[in-house]
Amino acid sequence: MRVLTLCGSIRAHTSQHDAVMELAHTKGPVSEFIRKGKSLVRTGLTLSNSEILAAATMKGVYSKGADIEYFPLVVLFHHKESSVLDLRRRSSKENAEDELAYVDTLSIVEEKLEELCAKIVEADGVILSTPVYFGDRSSVANKFLQVTARKNLLQNKIFGVASVGAKRNGGQETCNIYSMIETLNQGALVVGNGPPTSQYGGTAIGGNPGDVLGDESGIDTAFGVGMKVAHVSEMYSKEKHPASHVRIRVDILVTMDTSERFLAKYLKDLTIRTAKTTPWVEFVIHELIDSTIYRCLGCTICPVPPGDSEKTTKCTIKDPEDCLEKLRESLRGSDCAVIAGLNILDYEKIIFRYQVLTERMRYIRRSNFELTDLLITGLCYNQFGATANSIHSIKTLTSYIRHNTTFYKPIDIFEYEGKVVNDGSDSLVELCNAARRMKAGKQE
């Protein structure tokens, strides 16, 4: 098993490769990593914060027994962004017979591109470490994701991200989320940083080079990214072609619908059609607008100390009409969950259960992350021109990855002038295949 960590710092340099790898192989707790990092800086090394964060993710990977590899992205791209006209002139000179020859405006160093592509193909997991620029990633990190999109390099790779900004809440989370969304759309499976925080990856503070070594909690989140990517990569890479006897269950949570059950009816038809080609899948549809869900009371009962196996999940709400305990038991036995939503023109017809469900699932998360490693995604039925609920899949990612799950690319169904132009069947089959592969890997 191999995990490739990529550094998106514009300050990174190949001459510092050995120092980054030495830091990544530091044994012991995060405090020892910090001590080692500070000793390297005192020798005169100008390690960037993103390089240090990259090393922290690799330390997490290495602690899980996986092979680690490192690549600074700045060597892949020219420092200067040439104009399209200049590139076209050069292209014409090189290929005078075809004045309209393809121009790659990324200005890539070709030999380095071949090296990087080979490393990604060999990797089971990929981690991106990047500085934050106004809530987004660096230009070289962005170019990397352009390359992977063009060449379809991240399909079925496990992806995690860590970012460093000059201040707390300096855009690290938005930076990570943007990369998560884009890599999901490229076919990657996305993870966060795991417990105890289980958020959107590594989020650290560091302004001047080396300052990130003063942020122990931030470095710990990067360490968690490496551990999570390695852990899920190990499961997902074990059984790429599951045996025929491996069966899975997919729970579909209809978190909003109309009184006529528009979405539930569509999903029942979709699952019936899908089951014909995937007979090893059992679909369970939870029509939540037909269920009673109490709002969270904000009490202090449900938090359970991490690692306290003597305590079990508790919730103050005990009314048998409340569906959360039944739903919890179903999800604990599931191999995959789909959080289904609706984005239609007649917004006022939608009956919502999404927000109260997300709020109440707090007690499931806070009992030692009971949905850990569950494969999950968002599904949205969209009518062309509807905008009121257009970010359902993004909300699903940012909320439910906090349960220490693994995310798959969202399923988007589109309707135009009453006709469904993308019915979601292919995407659902792909999801089921991924869930089956994950289950087989877990069993192995």
C-alpha positions as CSV (number, residue, x, y, z in Angstrom):
1,M,0.0,0.0,0.0
2,R,1.4,3.4,-1.0
3,V,0.3,7.0,-0.3
4,L,1.6,9.9,-2.2
5,T,1.8,13.3,-0.5
6,L,1.9,16.4,-2.7
7,C,3.1,19.8,-1.5
8,G,1.5,22.9,-3.0
9,S,3.8,25.4,-1.5
10,I,5.5,27.9,-3.9
11,R,8.4,28.0,-1.4
12,A,9.0,24.2,-1.6
13,H,12.3,23.1,-3.1
14,T,13.7,19.7,-4.2
15,S,16.8,20.4,-2.1
16,Q,14.7,20.0,1.0
17,H,13.3,16.6,0.0
18,D,15.5,14.7,2.4
19,A,14.7,17.0,5.3
20,V,10.9,16.6,4.7
21,M,11.3,12.8,4.6
22,E,13.4,12.7,7.7
23,L,10.7,14.7,9.5
24,A,8.0,12.4,8.1
25,H,9.8,9.3,9.6
26,T,9.9,10.9,13.1
27,K,8.9,8.3,15.7
28,G,6.8,9.1,18.8
29,P,4.0,11.6,19.4
30,V,3.3,14.9,17.7
31,S,5.4,16.7,20.3
32,E,8.4,14.8,19.1
33,F,7.6,15.7,15.5
34,I,7.6,19.3,16.5
35,R,10.8,19.0,18.4
36,K,12.5,17.4,15.4
37,G,11.1,20.1,13.1
38,K,12.4,22.9,15.2
39,S,15.9,21.3,15.3
40,L,15.9,21.1,11.5
41,V,14.9,24.7,11.3
42,R,17.7,25.7,13.7
43,T,20.2,24.1,11.3
44,G,19.3,26.8,8.8
45,L,16.7,24.9,6.7
46,T,13.9,27.2,5.5
47,L,11.1,24.6,5.4
48,S,7.8,26.1,4.4
49,N,4.8,25.5,6.5
50,S,3.2,23.4,3.8
51,E,6.3,21.2,3.6
52,I,6.1,20.7,7.4
53,L,2.4,19.9,7.2
54,A,3.1,17.5,4.3
55,A,5.6,15.7,6.5
56,A,3.0,15.5,9.3
57,T,0.5,13.8,7.0
58,M,3.2,11.3,5.9
59,K,4.0,10.6,9.6
60,G,0.4,9.6,10.0
61,V,0.6,7.4,6.9
62,Y,3.8,5.8,8.0
63,S,2.4,5.1,11.5
64,K,-0.2,2.8,9.8
65,G,2.5,0.8,8.0
66,A,2.0,2.2,4.5
67,D,4.7,3.3,2.1
68,I,5.1,7.1,1.8
69,E,6.2,9.2,-1.2
70,Y,6.6,12.9,-1.5
71,F,6.4,15.3,-4.5
72,P,6.7,19.1,-4.4
73,L,4.3,20.5,-7.1
74,V,6.3,23.7,-7.7
75,V,8.8,21.7,-9.8
76,L,6.0,20.7,-12.2
77,F,5.1,24.2,-13.4
78,H,7.0,27.2,-14.8
79,H,7.1,30.2,-12.5
80,K,5.9,32.6,-15.2
81,E,2.4,32.4,-16.6
82,S,2.8,32.9,-20.3
83,S,0.1,34.6,-22.3
84,V,-2.0,32.5,-24.6
85,L,-0.7,34.5,-27.6
86,D,2.9,33.9,-26.7
87,L,2.2,30.1,-26.3
88,R,0.4,30.0,-29.6
89,R,3.3,31.7,-31.4
90,R,5.8,29.2,-29.9
91,S,3.4,26.3,-30.8
92,S,3.2,27.6,-34.4
93,K,6.9,27.7,-34.8
94,E,7.3,24.2,-33.5
95,N,4.5,22.9,-35.7
96,A,4.2,25.2,-38.6
97,E,1.9,22.9,-40.5
98,D,-0.8,23.2,-37.9
99,E,-1.2,26.8,-36.7
100,L,-4.2,25.7,-34.5
101,A,-2.1,23.1,-32.7
102,Y,-3.3,22.4,-29.1
103,V,-1.8,24.9,-26.6
104,D,-1.4,23.7,-23.0
105,T,-1.8,27.0,-21.0
106,L,-0.6,25.1,-17.9
107,S,3.0,25.5,-19.1
108,I,4.0,22.1,-17.6
109,V,7.5,20.7,-17.3
110,E,6.8,17.6,-19.3
111,E,9.5,15.3,-17.8
112,K,8.2,16.1,-14.3
113,L,4.6,15.5,-15.5
114,E,5.4,12.0,-16.6
115,E,7.1,11.4,-13.2
116,L,4.1,12.7,-11.3
117,C,1.6,10.7,-13.3
118,A,3.5,7.5,-12.7
119,K,3.6,8.1,-9.0
120,I,-0.2,8.8,-8.8
121,V,-1.0,5.7,-10.8
122,E,1.1,3.6,-8.4
123,A,-0.5,5.2,-5.3
124,D,-3.6,3.9,-3.4
125,G,-4.1,7.3,-1.7
126,V,-3.2,10.9,-2.4
127,I,-2.8,13.7,0.0
128,L,-2.5,17.4,-0.9
129,S,-0.8,19.9,1.5
130,T,-1.2,23.5,0.5
131,P,-1.0,27.1,1.8
132,V,-4.2,29.1,1.9
133,Y,-4.7,32.1,-0.4
134,F,-7.9,34.0,0.4
135,G,-9.7,30.8,1.4
136,D,-8.5,28.8,-1.5
137,R,-5.4,26.7,-2.4
138,S,-2.1,27.8,-4.1
139,S,-1.8,28.2,-7.9
140,V,0.4,25.1,-8.2
141,A,-2.1,23.0,-6.1
142,N,-4.8,24.3,-8.4
143,K,-2.8,23.4,-11.5
144,F,-2.3,19.9,-10.1
145,L,-6.0,19.3,-9.8
146,Q,-6.4,20.6,-13.4
147,V,-3.9,18.0,-14.5
148,T,-5.6,15.2,-12.6
149,A,-9.0,16.2,-14.1
150,R,-7.6,16.2,-17.7
151,K,-5.9,12.8,-17.3
152,N,-8.5,11.2,-15.0
153,L,-5.8,10.3,-12.5
154,L,-7.7,10.3,-9.2
155,Q,-10.4,7.8,-10.1
156,N,-10.8,5.4,-7.1
157,K,-8.0,7.0,-5.2
158,I,-8.5,7.9,-1.5
159,F,-7.9,11.6,-1.1
160,G,-7.3,13.8,1.9
161,V,-6.1,17.4,2.2
162,A,-4.3,19.6,4.7
163,S,-3.9,23.4,4.6
164,V,-2.1,26.1,6.5
165,G,-3.1,29.8,6.8
166,A,-1.7,32.7,8.6
167,K,-4.4,32.8,11.3
168,R,-7.0,30.5,12.9
169,N,-10.2,30.5,10.7
170,G,-8.0,32.0,7.9
171,G,-9.7,30.0,5.2
172,Q,-8.3,26.6,5.9
173,E,-11.7,24.8,5.9
174,T,-13.0,26.4,2.7
175,C,-9.7,25.6,1.1
176,N,-10.0,22.0,2.0
177,I,-13.7,21.7,1.1
178,Y,-13.1,23.1,-2.4
179,S,-10.4,20.5,-3.1
180,M,-12.7,17.8,-1.6
181,I,-15.6,18.7,-3.9
182,E,-13.4,18.8,-7.0
183,T,-11.7,15.5,-6.3
184,L,-15.0,13.9,-5.6
185,N,-16.1,14.9,-9.0
186,Q,-13.0,13.4,-10.5
187,G,-13.9,10.0,-9.0
188,A,-11.8,10.0,-5.8
189,L,-13.1,8.9,-2.4
190,V,-12.6,11.6,0.1
191,V,-11.9,11.5,3.8
192,G,-11.3,14.0,6.6
193,N,-8.8,13.8,9.5
194,G,-10.6,11.4,11.8
195,P,-11.3,11.6,15.5
196,P,-11.2,13.3,17.9
197,T,-12.2,16.3,15.8
198,S,-13.1,14.5,12.5
199,Q,-13.4,17.6,10.3
200,Y,-12.4,18.5,6.8
201,G,-8.7,17.5,6.9
202,G,-5.7,19.2,8.3
203,T,-6.1,22.8,9.4
204,A,-3.0,24.6,10.8
205,I,-1.8,28.1,11.5
206,G,1.5,29.4,10.2
207,G,2.5,32.8,8.7
208,N,6.3,32.9,8.4
209,P,8.2,29.8,7.3
210,G,8.3,27.3,10.3
211,D,5.6,29.0,12.3
212,V,3.3,26.0,11.9
213,L,5.6,24.2,14.4
214,G,3.9,26.3,17.1
215,D,0.5,24.9,16.3
216,E,0.4,21.4,17.8
217,S,-3.3,20.9,17.4
218,G,-3.1,21.9,13.7
219,I,-0.2,19.5,13.1
220,D,-2.2,16.8,14.9
221,T,-5.1,17.2,12.4
222,A,-2.6,16.8,9.5
223,F,-1.3,13.6,11.2
224,G,-4.9,12.4,11.4
225,V,-5.4,13.0,7.6
226,G,-2.4,10.7,6.9
227,M,-3.8,8.0,9.3
228,K,-7.3,8.2,7.8
229,V,-6.1,8.1,4.2
230,A,-3.8,5.1,4.9
231,H,-6.6,3.3,6.8
232,V,-9.2,3.6,4.1
233,S,-6.7,3.0,1.3
234,E,-5.8,-0.3,2.9
235,M,-9.4,-1.4,2.9
236,Y,-10.2,-0.2,-0.5
237,S,-7.1,-1.6,-2.2
238,K,-7.4,-5.1,-0.8
239,E,-10.4,-6.4,-2.9
240,K,-10.6,-4.6,-6.2
241,H,-12.8,-7.4,-7.6
242,P,-15.1,-8.7,-4.8
243,A,-16.3,-12.3,-4.8
244,S,-19.8,-12.9,-6.0
245,H,-21.0,-13.8,-2.5
246,V,-20.3,-10.3,-1.1
247,R,-23.7,-8.6,-0.6
248,I,-24.3,-5.1,0.6
249,R,-27.1,-3.0,2.0
250,V,-27.6,0.6,0.9
251,D,-29.7,2.9,3.1
252,I,-31.3,5.8,1.3
253,L,-32.5,8.6,3.6
254,V,-35.2,10.8,1.9
255,T,-34.6,13.9,3.9
256,M,-37.1,16.1,2.0
257,D,-40.0,15.4,-0.3
258,T,-43.4,16.7,-1.4
259,S,-46.7,15.6,0.2
260,E,-47.2,13.5,-3.0
261,R,-43.9,11.7,-2.2
262,F,-42.4,12.8,-5.5
263,L,-38.8,12.0,-4.6
264,A,-39.6,8.7,-2.7
265,K,-41.5,7.4,-5.8
266,Y,-38.7,8.3,-8.1
267,L,-36.1,6.6,-5.9
268,K,-38.2,3.5,-5.5
269,D,-38.3,3.2,-9.3
270,L,-34.6,3.9,-9.6
271,T,-33.6,1.3,-7.1
272,I,-35.8,-1.3,-8.7
273,R,-34.1,-0.7,-12.0
274,T,-30.7,-0.7,-10.4
275,A,-31.3,-3.9,-8.6
276,K,-31.8,-5.7,-11.9
277,T,-28.1,-5.2,-12.7
278,T,-26.9,-5.4,-9.1
279,P,-28.7,-8.4,-7.5
280,W,-26.2,-8.4,-4.6
281,V,-27.6,-5.0,-3.3
282,E,-30.4,-4.6,-0.8
283,F,-31.9,-1.1,-0.9
284,V,-33.6,0.3,2.2
285,I,-35.5,3.6,1.7
286,H,-36.3,5.7,4.8
287,E,-39.1,8.2,4.0
288,L,-38.3,10.6,6.7
289,I,-41.2,13.0,6.1
290,D,-43.4,10.2,7.3
291,S,-41.4,9.9,10.5
292,T,-41.4,11.9,13.7
293,I,-38.0,13.5,14.5
294,Y,-37.7,15.6,17.6
295,R,-35.3,18.5,17.6
296,C,-32.1,18.2,19.6
297,L,-32.5,19.5,23.2
298,G,-28.9,20.6,23.4
299,C,-28.5,18.7,26.7
300,T,-25.3,17.2,28.1
301,I,-26.4,13.6,28.1
302,C,-25.2,12.3,24.7
303,P,-21.4,13.2,24.7
304,V,-19.4,10.1,25.5
305,P,-15.7,10.5,26.3
306,P,-13.5,9.1,23.4
307,G,-12.4,5.6,24.1
308,D,-14.8,5.1,27.0
309,S,-16.1,1.6,26.1
310,E,-18.0,1.3,29.3
311,K,-20.5,4.0,28.3
312,T,-23.1,3.6,25.5
313,T,-24.9,6.2,23.4
314,K,-27.6,8.0,25.3
315,C,-30.2,10.5,24.2
316,T,-32.7,12.3,26.5
317,I,-35.5,11.9,24.0
318,K,-37.2,8.5,24.7
319,D,-40.5,9.0,22.9
320,P,-41.2,5.8,20.9
321,E,-42.6,7.9,18.1
322,D,-39.1,9.4,17.5
323,C,-37.5,7.6,14.6
324,L,-33.8,8.3,15.4
325,E,-33.0,5.2,17.4
326,K,-34.5,2.9,14.7
327,L,-32.6,4.9,12.0
328,R,-29.4,4.6,14.0
329,E,-29.6,0.9,14.2
330,S,-30.2,0.6,10.5
331,L,-27.2,2.8,9.7
332,R,-25.0,0.8,12.0
333,G,-25.7,-2.3,9.9
334,S,-25.5,-0.6,6.6
335,D,-22.6,-0.6,4.0
336,C,-23.5,2.6,2.4
337,A,-25.8,5.6,3.0
338,V,-27.3,8.1,0.6
339,I,-28.6,11.4,1.9
340,A,-31.3,12.3,-0.7
341,G,-32.6,15.8,-1.3
342,L,-34.8,17.8,-3.7
343,N,-34.2,20.9,-5.6
344,I,-37.4,21.8,-7.5
345,L,-38.9,24.9,-9.0
346,D,-41.9,24.9,-6.7
347,Y,-39.8,25.3,-3.6
348,E,-42.8,25.8,-1.3
349,K,-43.9,22.3,-1.9
350,I,-40.8,20.8,-0.2
351,I,-41.3,19.3,3.3
352,F,-37.9,19.3,5.0
353,R,-36.4,16.8,7.4
354,Y,-32.8,17.3,6.5
355,Q,-31.8,19.9,9.1
356,V,-33.5,18.4,12.1
357,L,-32.1,15.0,11.1
358,T,-28.5,16.4,10.8
359,E,-29.0,18.1,14.2
360,R,-30.2,15.0,16.0
361,M,-27.4,12.8,14.6
362,R,-25.1,14.6,16.9
363,Y,-25.6,11.9,19.5
364,I,-24.6,9.2,17.0
365,R,-21.4,11.0,16.2
366,R,-20.6,11.8,19.8
367,S,-20.8,8.1,20.9
368,N,-17.3,7.2,19.6
369,F,-18.2,7.9,15.9
370,E,-20.6,5.0,15.3
371,L,-20.7,5.6,11.5
372,T,-16.9,5.3,11.1
373,D,-15.8,4.2,7.6
374,L,-19.4,4.1,6.3
375,L,-19.4,5.0,2.6
376,I,-21.7,7.9,2.1
377,T,-22.8,10.4,-0.5
378,G,-25.5,13.0,-1.3
379,L,-28.2,12.6,-3.9
380,C,-30.2,15.5,-5.3
381,Y,-33.1,15.6,-7.8
382,N,-32.8,18.9,-9.7
383,Q,-35.2,20.6,-11.9
384,F,-33.6,22.9,-14.4
385,G,-33.6,26.5,-13.2
386,A,-34.3,25.6,-9.5
387,T,-31.8,27.3,-7.2
388,A,-33.3,27.4,-3.7
389,N,-31.8,24.1,-2.6
390,S,-28.9,23.7,-5.1
391,I,-26.1,23.1,-2.6
392,H,-27.7,20.0,-1.0
393,S,-24.7,17.7,-2.0
394,I,-22.2,20.2,-0.7
395,K,-24.1,20.5,2.7
396,T,-24.2,16.7,2.8
397,L,-20.4,16.4,2.4
398,T,-19.6,19.1,5.0
399,S,-22.0,17.7,7.6
400,Y,-21.7,14.0,7.2
401,I,-17.9,13.7,6.8
402,R,-17.8,14.8,10.4
403,H,-19.1,11.4,11.3
404,N,-15.6,9.9,10.3
405,T,-17.1,8.5,7.1
406,T,-15.7,8.0,3.6
407,F,-17.4,10.1,0.9
408,Y,-18.2,9.1,-2.7
409,K,-19.0,11.5,-5.5
410,P,-22.6,12.9,-5.3
411,I,-25.4,11.6,-7.4
412,D,-27.2,14.4,-9.3
413,I,-30.4,13.8,-11.2
414,F,-31.5,16.4,-13.7
415,E,-34.9,17.2,-15.1
416,Y,-35.5,19.6,-18.0
417,E,-39.0,20.6,-19.1
418,G,-40.5,17.6,-17.5
419,K,-38.0,15.1,-19.0
420,V,-35.3,13.4,-16.9
421,V,-32.0,13.9,-18.9
422,N,-29.7,12.2,-16.3
423,D,-31.6,9.6,-14.2
424,G,-28.7,8.8,-11.8
425,S,-28.8,5.0,-12.5
426,D,-25.1,4.8,-13.7
427,S,-23.9,6.8,-10.7
428,L,-25.9,4.6,-8.3
429,V,-24.4,1.5,-9.8
430,E,-20.9,3.0,-9.4
431,L,-21.6,3.8,-5.8
432,C,-22.8,0.2,-5.1
433,N,-19.7,-1.2,-6.7
434,A,-17.5,1.0,-4.5
435,A,-19.5,0.1,-1.4
436,R,-19.1,-3.6,-2.2
437,R,-15.4,-3.2,-2.8
438,M,-15.1,-1.4,0.5
439,K,-17.0,-4.1,2.4
440,A,-14.9,-6.9,0.9
441,G,-11.8,-5.0,1.9
442,K,-13.1,-4.6,5.5
443,Q,-13.8,-8.3,5.7
444,E,-10.4,-9.1,4.4
